[in-house]
Amino acid sequence: MTDSQKIFENYKPLKNHFTKLSLADSLYVIWAYSQNFSFNSKMPQDIQVAKYFIDAEDFIEKKFFPWELEIILREVIINSPDRRNKKSLREWDYLRKIVNQLKDFENKISEIYSERRNVYVELFRVAHRQFPLQNKIDTKDLIRHYKIFSDKDLKPIVENELNITVDKLYIIGLMFSGFFLKSHNIIYPFKSDISIIDETSIDSFLKLFSIDFSELKEFYDSNKQFNDKFAYSFNPLRARPIIKKENTKGEITLYAPIPLLILFKLTSGIYYDLVNSNKKFGEKFGFAFENYVGEFCVSQKLNDGFKLIKGEKYKIGKREKETVDWIIEEKSSLLFIECKTKRLKNIAKEGLEDEQPIKLEIKKMAEFVFQVYKSIKDFKENKYPSIKYNPEQEIFLIILTLEEWYLFGNFTDEELFKEIETLFSQSGLPKDYLEEMPFTIISTRDFELLIPVIKEVGIREVFKEKLLNKETKSWNMGIYLSNAFPKLINNNDKTFQEDALDKLINQVKP
């Protein structure tokens, strides 16, 4: 019996549980649990819930996780008939039986595929499966992407390709999020109470955010993975989180069983709708991100001891080059900031047996790091136009990613440094640079925590422990700041986000 056949035999009892459920009833219960996970909403009284779940302060105490809910939703759509049936997820004992059997099933898959050599690959893909749902989405994440897509050079491309204005995209997105906070479904079509929102804009929005139930079911059916990717394969609801279902009378109902995915789409998801549709999008998106980073730094009102220097072009002979995107200078230190919008490919987050997709992504990150060190070599040779090298100033590097890459742990650290050292050896660049001018890779979310701390204590004070201490070197920057500077991480000037949010809200006021 092949591994796939073994997995399918173990899957059959789990599948049988779902065939006893009603589709419509299950979508409602999944929505209720999703609201509880994402927004701490109270569970409806018509759903049985164990007291320990209600009283739990975190997922561990609940003994049930939002990423498991995504799999349950998939299995409901594949296997549950569209009629009243014998069992219901409203029954706590039945839901618990399914969750426990799902955990056991995943453990059996791990026993088949897991080895000592791929345990770090497993940690990597678990991080990408679980952490985004644990971190959730907040107003800053929404406003960050709204401001990037509103960049004057990027905005026309976005609006032309999506057939909707950026403002309407986010207003309607927030409107639907509000609808699905209160109800698990909506009858469509409907009229909006917001005067600036018309039916055409709503239709354009739903083309981006909704998927027909039949299409979703067909995708799930044709992409079943009875292997190490069972729990990690791509979920199309991450791309189109609203389900459009038509009944026998031709009436259409919209469902959002996991409303949080609407906010995911409004943040990281729009990028994927555009990146392959317009050749200019990638370049303009990169510039818009750089502009956003600079605008955020300015908004934090760095004091007179700091200077923010924007990237610029320079020439060496006839060759035109570019400095790093941003430099923050203070008397004793320099912080070089290189902005990267590249996303981690899904294939690198899914498989357990093949390490190559992850290694290819790490190799790309190593090239980003190496390019900054090459640029710093020019800086040390005084090739930069607006700032001169001062050997008394310590230099620290940031590769700033729009999204979190979750590069931590022995496997990714070792692979990354191996690739970087190879590039250094091939180029003849001094390997001492890596110790003299240490680098870190951080997400924009953590960067927005970092700058207010730097403003208060300085660049070196933040980085000396983070990058020079063996224990904290591989920590996520947000976790490090929370431990090292707990009183400072929420001191950022919120005007930057509030102004943009007010702009949106003012458009919908009567």
BELGIMO-V262259 format. One record per pair of residues at least 24 apart in sequence whose ideal C-beta (glycine too) atoms are under 6 Angstrom apart, sorted by the first residue. I is the first residue (numbers start at 1). J is the second residue. Records with the same first field share a line. If there is no record, write none. Layout:
I=J  J
This chain:
3=112
4=226  227
7=109  226
8=226
10=105  108
14=101  105
15=79
17=98
18=75  76  79  80
19=79
20=85  86  87
21=80  85  87
22=84  85
23=80  82
25=88
26=76  80  89
27=255  257
28=184
29=89  90
30=73  257
31=184  257
33=69
34=258
37=66
38=260
47=90
48=91  92
49=92
50=92
64=99
66=133
67=129  130  133
70=235
71=231
73=257
74=220
77=217  220
78=220
106=231
109=230
113=228  352
118=352
120=409  410  411
121=352  355
122=352
123=409
125=232  349
127=406
128=349  406
137=263
140=497
141=267
142=266
143=497  500  501
145=267
146=170
147=292  500
148=288  289  292
151=288  291
153=284
154=284  285  288
157=278  281  284
161=274  277  278
163=204
164=201  204
168=201
171=508
172=205
173=266
176=262
177=262
180=256  259
185=253  255
186=254
187=253
188=252  254
194=508
196=507
209=240  242
210=240  242  244
211=240
212=244
213=243  245
228=352  353
229=350  351
232=350
234=346
237=261
241=265
268=403
285=341
286=341
289=339  341  402
290=325  339
293=339
294=326
297=451
299=493  496
300=451  452  455  493
302=455
305=330
306=330
309=386  387
312=385
314=383  385
323=384
324=372  375
330=459
333=393  394  459  460
334=393  395
335=396  459
336=397
337=398  400
338=372  399
339=400
340=368  401
341=402
343=403
344=405
359=415
362=415  416
363=419
366=416  419  420
368=399
369=399  420  439
370=420  423
372=397
373=433
394=460
395=437
396=463
397=439
398=440
399=441
400=447
401=443
402=444
404=443
407=441
408=474
413=474
438=467
440=467
442=477
446=477  478
449=478  481  489
452=491  492
453=481  485  488
456=488
